[in-house]
């Protein structure tokens, strides 16, 4: 997704909040040692020494176990290492100490989703929205979790209200389509596909035309192959495979859906939250195989 999010609500990727907390809300230990450890951990992270930063963050939780900022710092470092179970556990510690920390509810919801714990992610996102209800229109991540929870009517509603704050995102139109197809039927979803203009990312124009019945899957792949990588290596091909997989799943072609979803999941680590969506989707398919 590519929405104009309010960063305070929905961005937790690179320790910005922990750095802010360390600077603006100092830890309150018996001496100054914990504040020094926090600054050392942040400095190590900035230098690329994540292992060293994690060691220092663990030392910090031992020195100041009653301070939510200590657990928050380590949680975000675990998240940066894609250790989502450890991140979720540390966010839980933050919430024990500060249950009104909206950002911790949001971050734990993201970690739960990345662990494939869909119901838990929705519960956390809903708690976040209880604390900051004005953020509901921005919360596309909740919509994706609702889709995987088979709460298609609720997901459709979430993407409809997201459209009011993010009107030029093909991905929002596609996820609305997916929920509508399950809630109202494929014909109705096609008829009510949200029109989008202005999403310049490759191959989003072709993806939208595909769902509108005006393009073929090969058009999406051709556009992605012809485009240079945008920001992260392989991004156009990642999005091509992700949305082709979802398209084929929507129209009932399980074989091609799996082929493209698995290809997109191979690029998961390079593509942010949507990379995690691809990986979680692939894991769901693998669990279905085992059954």
PEVEN-V618186 format. One record per residue. N is the residue number from 1. RES is the residue in one small letter. SS is DSSP state (h for helix, s for strand, l for the rest). OMEGA is omega in whole degrees, -180 to 180 (none if undefined). D_FIRST is the distance of its C-alpha to the first C-alpha in Angstrom with 1 decimal. Layout:
# PEVEN-V618186
n=N res=RES ss=SS omega=OMEGA d_first=D_FIRST
n=N res=RES ss=SS omega=OMEGA d_first=D_FIRST
This chain:
# PEVEN-V618186
n=1 res=x ss=l omega=-176 d_first=0.0
n=2 res=x ss=l omega=-173 d_first=3.8
n=3 res=x ss=l omega=175 d_first=6.1
n=4 res=x ss=l omega=-175 d_first=9.8
n=5 res=x ss=l omega=167 d_first=10.2
n=6 res=x ss=l omega=-169 d_first=13.9
n=7 res=x ss=h omega=-177 d_first=14.2
n=8 res=x ss=h omega=-176 d_first=17.2
n=9 res=x ss=h omega=-164 d_first=15.3
n=10 res=x ss=h omega=176 d_first=12.2
n=11 res=x ss=l omega=-180 d_first=12.8
n=12 res=x ss=l omega=-163 d_first=15.4
n=13 res=x ss=l omega=-165 d_first=15.0
n=14 res=x ss=l omega=172 d_first=18.1
n=15 res=x ss=l omega=-176 d_first=21.0
n=16 res=x ss=h omega=-179 d_first=20.7
n=17 res=x ss=h omega=180 d_first=21.7
n=18 res=x ss=h omega=179 d_first=24.4
n=19 res=x ss=h omega=178 d_first=25.8
n=20 res=x ss=h omega=180 d_first=25.9
n=21 res=x ss=h omega=-178 d_first=27.6
n=22 res=x ss=h omega=-178 d_first=30.1
n=23 res=x ss=h omega=-172 d_first=31.0
n=24 res=x ss=h omega=-179 d_first=31.0
n=25 res=x ss=l omega=-174 d_first=32.1
n=26 res=x ss=l omega=173 d_first=34.5
n=27 res=x ss=l omega=-176 d_first=35.4
n=28 res=x ss=l omega=177 d_first=38.8
n=29 res=x ss=l omega=-180 d_first=40.8
n=30 res=x ss=l omega=177 d_first=44.5
n=31 res=x ss=l omega=-177 d_first=44.5
n=32 res=x ss=l omega=-173 d_first=42.3
n=33 res=x ss=h omega=-177 d_first=41.4
n=34 res=x ss=h omega=177 d_first=38.1
n=35 res=x ss=h omega=178 d_first=36.8
n=36 res=x ss=h omega=179 d_first=37.9
n=37 res=x ss=h omega=179 d_first=36.2
n=38 res=x ss=h omega=-180 d_first=32.8
n=39 res=x ss=h omega=178 d_first=33.1
n=40 res=x ss=h omega=179 d_first=34.2
n=41 res=x ss=h omega=179 d_first=31.2
n=42 res=x ss=h omega=179 d_first=28.8
n=43 res=x ss=h omega=179 d_first=30.9
n=44 res=x ss=h omega=179 d_first=30.8
n=45 res=x ss=h omega=-179 d_first=27.0
n=46 res=x ss=h omega=178 d_first=26.8
n=47 res=x ss=l omega=-180 d_first=29.2
n=48 res=x ss=l omega=180 d_first=27.2
n=49 res=x ss=l omega=-176 d_first=29.6
n=50 res=x ss=h omega=179 d_first=27.3
n=51 res=x ss=h omega=178 d_first=30.1
n=52 res=x ss=h omega=179 d_first=32.5
n=53 res=x ss=h omega=179 d_first=30.0
n=54 res=x ss=h omega=178 d_first=29.6
n=55 res=x ss=h omega=178 d_first=33.4
n=56 res=x ss=h omega=179 d_first=33.9
n=57 res=x ss=h omega=176 d_first=31.3
n=58 res=x ss=h omega=176 d_first=33.2
n=59 res=x ss=h omega=180 d_first=36.4
n=60 res=x ss=h omega=178 d_first=34.9
n=61 res=x ss=h omega=178 d_first=34.2
n=62 res=x ss=h omega=-178 d_first=37.8
n=63 res=x ss=h omega=-177 d_first=39.2
n=64 res=x ss=l omega=-173 d_first=37.2
n=65 res=x ss=l omega=-179 d_first=36.2
n=66 res=x ss=l omega=-179 d_first=36.2
n=67 res=x ss=l omega=-178 d_first=33.8
n=68 res=x ss=h omega=-179 d_first=30.1
n=69 res=x ss=h omega=180 d_first=29.1
n=70 res=x ss=h omega=180 d_first=30.7
n=71 res=x ss=h omega=179 d_first=28.6
n=72 res=x ss=h omega=179 d_first=25.4
n=73 res=x ss=h omega=-179 d_first=26.0
n=74 res=x ss=h omega=179 d_first=26.7
n=75 res=x ss=h omega=-179 d_first=23.8
n=76 res=x ss=h omega=175 d_first=21.3
n=77 res=x ss=h omega=175 d_first=23.4
n=78 res=x ss=h omega=179 d_first=23.2
n=79 res=x ss=h omega=178 d_first=19.5
n=80 res=x ss=h omega=178 d_first=19.5
n=81 res=x ss=l omega=-178 d_first=21.8
n=82 res=x ss=l omega=174 d_first=19.6
n=83 res=x ss=l omega=-168 d_first=22.5
n=84 res=x ss=h omega=178 d_first=20.6
n=85 res=x ss=h omega=178 d_first=23.7
n=86 res=x ss=h omega=177 d_first=25.5
n=87 res=x ss=h omega=-180 d_first=22.7
n=88 res=x ss=h omega=179 d_first=22.7
n=89 res=x ss=h omega=180 d_first=26.5
n=90 res=x ss=h omega=175 d_first=26.6
n=91 res=x ss=h omega=176 d_first=24.2
n=92 res=x ss=h omega=176 d_first=26.6
n=93 res=x ss=h omega=176 d_first=29.4
n=94 res=x ss=h omega=-175 d_first=27.7
n=95 res=x ss=h omega=173 d_first=27.5
n=96 res=x ss=h omega=-178 d_first=31.1
n=97 res=x ss=h omega=-177 d_first=32.2
n=98 res=x ss=l omega=-175 d_first=29.8
n=99 res=x ss=l omega=178 d_first=28.6
n=100 res=x ss=l omega=177 d_first=27.2
n=101 res=x ss=l omega=-178 d_first=24.8
n=102 res=x ss=h omega=-178 d_first=21.6
n=103 res=x ss=h omega=178 d_first=19.6
n=104 res=x ss=h omega=175 d_first=21.3
n=105 res=x ss=h omega=179 d_first=20.4
n=106 res=x ss=h omega=-177 d_first=16.7
n=107 res=x ss=h omega=178 d_first=17.0
n=108 res=x ss=h omega=176 d_first=19.2
n=109 res=x ss=h omega=177 d_first=16.9
n=110 res=x ss=h omega=179 d_first=14.3
n=111 res=x ss=h omega=178 d_first=17.3
n=112 res=x ss=h omega=178 d_first=18.5
n=113 res=x ss=h omega=-178 d_first=15.5
n=114 res=x ss=h omega=175 d_first=15.7
n=115 res=x ss=l omega=-177 d_first=19.3
n=116 res=x ss=l omega=179 d_first=18.8
n=117 res=x ss=l omega=-169 d_first=20.3
n=118 res=x ss=h omega=-179 d_first=18.3
n=119 res=x ss=h omega=179 d_first=20.9
n=120 res=x ss=h omega=180 d_first=21.3
n=121 res=x ss=h omega=180 d_first=17.6
n=122 res=x ss=h omega=179 d_first=17.8
n=123 res=x ss=h omega=179 d_first=21.2
n=124 res=x ss=h omega=179 d_first=19.9
n=125 res=x ss=h omega=179 d_first=17.0
n=126 res=x ss=h omega=177 d_first=19.6
n=127 res=x ss=h omega=175 d_first=22.0
n=128 res=x ss=h omega=-178 d_first=19.6
n=129 res=x ss=h omega=172 d_first=19.4
n=130 res=x ss=h omega=-177 d_first=23.1
n=131 res=x ss=h omega=179 d_first=23.5
n=132 res=x ss=l omega=-174 d_first=21.1
n=133 res=x ss=h omega=180 d_first=20.7
n=134 res=x ss=h omega=-179 d_first=19.5
n=135 res=x ss=h omega=-176 d_first=16.1
n=136 res=x ss=h omega=179 d_first=15.6
n=137 res=x ss=h omega=-177 d_first=13.9
n=138 res=x ss=h omega=-164 d_first=11.1
n=139 res=x ss=l omega=178 d_first=10.7
n=140 res=x ss=h omega=180 d_first=7.8
n=141 res=x ss=h omega=176 d_first=8.8
n=142 res=x ss=h omega=179 d_first=12.2
n=143 res=x ss=h omega=179 d_first=11.3
n=144 res=x ss=h omega=177 d_first=10.3
n=145 res=x ss=h omega=179 d_first=13.5
n=146 res=x ss=h omega=177 d_first=15.4
n=147 res=x ss=h omega=-178 d_first=14.7
n=148 res=x ss=h omega=175 d_first=16.1
n=149 res=x ss=l omega=-178 d_first=18.9
n=150 res=x ss=l omega=174 d_first=19.9
n=151 res=x ss=l omega=-167 d_first=19.7
n=152 res=x ss=h omega=178 d_first=18.4
n=153 res=x ss=h omega=178 d_first=20.0
n=154 res=x ss=h omega=178 d_first=18.4
n=155 res=x ss=h omega=177 d_first=14.9
n=156 res=x ss=h omega=179 d_first=15.6
n=157 res=x ss=h omega=-180 d_first=16.8
n=158 res=x ss=h omega=-179 d_first=13.8
n=159 res=x ss=h omega=175 d_first=11.4
n=160 res=x ss=h omega=180 d_first=14.4
n=161 res=x ss=h omega=175 d_first=14.7
n=162 res=x ss=h omega=179 d_first=11.1
n=163 res=x ss=h omega=-178 d_first=11.9
n=164 res=x ss=l omega=180 d_first=14.7
n=165 res=x ss=l omega=-176 d_first=12.9
n=166 res=x ss=l omega=-166 d_first=10.0
n=167 res=x ss=l omega=-176 d_first=11.9
n=168 res=x ss=l omega=-177 d_first=10.7
n=169 res=x ss=l omega=179 d_first=7.2
n=170 res=x ss=h omega=-178 d_first=8.3
n=171 res=x ss=h omega=178 d_first=5.8
n=172 res=x ss=h omega=178 d_first=7.1
n=173 res=x ss=h omega=-179 d_first=10.4
n=174 res=x ss=h omega=-180 d_first=10.3
n=175 res=x ss=h omega=173 d_first=9.9
n=176 res=x ss=h omega=177 d_first=12.4
n=177 res=x ss=h omega=-177 d_first=14.5
n=178 res=x ss=h omega=178 d_first=14.6
n=179 res=x ss=h omega=-180 d_first=15.8
n=180 res=x ss=h omega=180 d_first=18.1
n=181 res=x ss=h omega=179 d_first=19.6
n=182 res=x ss=h omega=-177 d_first=20.7
n=183 res=x ss=h omega=-170 d_first=21.8
n=184 res=x ss=h omega=-177 d_first=23.5
n=185 res=x ss=l omega=-174 d_first=23.9
n=186 res=x ss=h omega=-178 d_first=22.5
n=187 res=x ss=h omega=179 d_first=24.5
n=188 res=x ss=h omega=179 d_first=23.4
n=189 res=x ss=h omega=178 d_first=19.7
n=190 res=x ss=h omega=-179 d_first=20.4
n=191 res=x ss=h omega=-174 d_first=22.5
n=192 res=x ss=l omega=176 d_first=20.0
n=193 res=x ss=l omega=-178 d_first=16.8
n=194 res=x ss=l omega=177 d_first=15.1
n=195 res=x ss=l omega=-178 d_first=16.0
n=196 res=x ss=l omega=172 d_first=13.6
n=197 res=x ss=l omega=172 d_first=15.0
n=198 res=x ss=l omega=176 d_first=14.0
n=199 res=x ss=l omega=-174 d_first=10.8
n=200 res=x ss=l omega=-179 d_first=12.7
n=201 res=x ss=l omega=177 d_first=10.7
n=202 res=x ss=l omega=4 d_first=12.8
n=203 res=x ss=l omega=-171 d_first=13.1
n=204 res=x ss=h omega=178 d_first=10.8
n=205 res=x ss=h omega=179 d_first=14.0
n=206 res=x ss=h omega=177 d_first=15.8
n=207 res=x ss=h omega=180 d_first=13.2
n=208 res=x ss=h omega=178 d_first=13.6
n=209 res=x ss=h omega=177 d_first=17.3
n=210 res=x ss=h omega=-179 d_first=17.6
n=211 res=x ss=h omega=177 d_first=16.5
n=212 res=x ss=l omega=-179 d_first=18.8
n=213 res=x ss=l omega=-177 d_first=21.6
n=214 res=x ss=l omega=179 d_first=22.1
n=215 res=x ss=l omega=180 d_first=21.2
n=216 res=x ss=l omega=179 d_first=22.0
n=217 res=x ss=h omega=-179 d_first=20.2
n=218 res=x ss=h omega=177 d_first=22.2
n=219 res=x ss=h omega=178 d_first=20.8
n=220 res=x ss=h omega=-179 d_first=17.3
n=221 res=x ss=h omega=-179 d_first=18.9
n=222 res=x ss=h omega=179 d_first=21.2
n=223 res=x ss=h omega=-180 d_first=18.6
n=224 res=x ss=h omega=-179 d_first=16.8
n=225 res=x ss=h omega=-177 d_first=20.2
n=226 res=x ss=h omega=-174 d_first=21.4
n=227 res=x ss=l omega=171 d_first=18.7
n=228 res=x ss=l omega=177 d_first=19.1
n=229 res=x ss=l omega=-178 d_first=16.7
n=230 res=x ss=l omega=175 d_first=14.1
n=231 res=x ss=l omega=180 d_first=14.3
n=232 res=x ss=l omega=-177 d_first=14.5
n=233 res=x ss=l omega=173 d_first=17.0
n=234 res=x ss=l omega=-173 d_first=16.1
n=235 res=x ss=h omega=-180 d_first=12.4
n=236 res=x ss=h omega=180 d_first=13.1
n=237 res=x ss=h omega=176 d_first=15.1
n=238 res=x ss=h omega=-178 d_first=12.8
n=239 res=x ss=h omega=177 d_first=10.2
n=240 res=x ss=h omega=-178 d_first=13.4
n=241 res=x ss=h omega=180 d_first=14.8
n=242 res=x ss=h omega=-174 d_first=12.0
n=243 res=x ss=h omega=169 d_first=11.8
n=244 res=x ss=h omega=178 d_first=15.5
n=245 res=x ss=h omega=180 d_first=16.2
n=246 res=x ss=h omega=178 d_first=14.4
n=247 res=x ss=h omega=-179 d_first=16.2
n=248 res=x ss=h omega=176 d_first=19.5
n=249 res=x ss=h omega=-179 d_first=19.2
n=250 res=x ss=h omega=-178 d_first=18.8
n=251 res=x ss=l omega=172 d_first=21.9
n=252 res=x ss=l omega=177 d_first=23.9
n=253 res=x ss=l omega=-174 d_first=24.2
n=254 res=x ss=h omega=-177 d_first=24.0
n=255 res=x ss=h omega=-180 d_first=25.3
n=256 res=x ss=h omega=177 d_first=22.8
n=257 res=x ss=h omega=-179 d_first=19.9
n=258 res=x ss=h omega=-179 d_first=21.2
n=259 res=x ss=h omega=-176 d_first=21.8
n=260 res=x ss=h omega=178 d_first=18.3
n=261 res=x ss=h omega=180 d_first=16.6
n=262 res=x ss=h omega=178 d_first=19.2
n=263 res=x ss=h omega=178 d_first=18.6
n=264 res=x ss=h omega=-179 d_first=14.9
n=265 res=x ss=h omega=177 d_first=16.0
n=266 res=x ss=l omega=-179 d_first=18.4
n=267 res=x ss=l omega=-171 d_first=15.8
n=268 res=x ss=h omega=-173 d_first=14.0
n=269 res=x ss=h omega=-177 d_first=15.5
n=270 res=x ss=h omega=-167 d_first=14.2
n=271 res=x ss=l omega=170 d_first=10.5
n=272 res=x ss=h omega=-176 d_first=9.7
n=273 res=x ss=h omega=179 d_first=8.3
n=274 res=x ss=h omega=171 d_first=7.0
n=275 res=x ss=h omega=177 d_first=10.5
n=276 res=x ss=h omega=176 d_first=11.9
n=277 res=x ss=h omega=179 d_first=10.6
n=278 res=x ss=h omega=-179 d_first=12.4
n=279 res=x ss=h omega=179 d_first=15.3
n=280 res=x ss=h omega=179 d_first=15.8
n=281 res=x ss=h omega=179 d_first=15.8
n=282 res=x ss=h omega=179 d_first=18.4
n=283 res=x ss=h omega=176 d_first=20.4
n=284 res=x ss=h omega=179 d_first=20.6
n=285 res=x ss=h omega=180 d_first=22.0
n=286 res=x ss=h omega=177 d_first=24.4
n=287 res=x ss=h omega=176 d_first=25.7
n=288 res=x ss=h omega=177 d_first=26.4
n=289 res=x ss=h omega=-178 d_first=28.3
n=290 res=x ss=h omega=179 d_first=30.5
n=291 res=x ss=l omega=none d_first=31.3
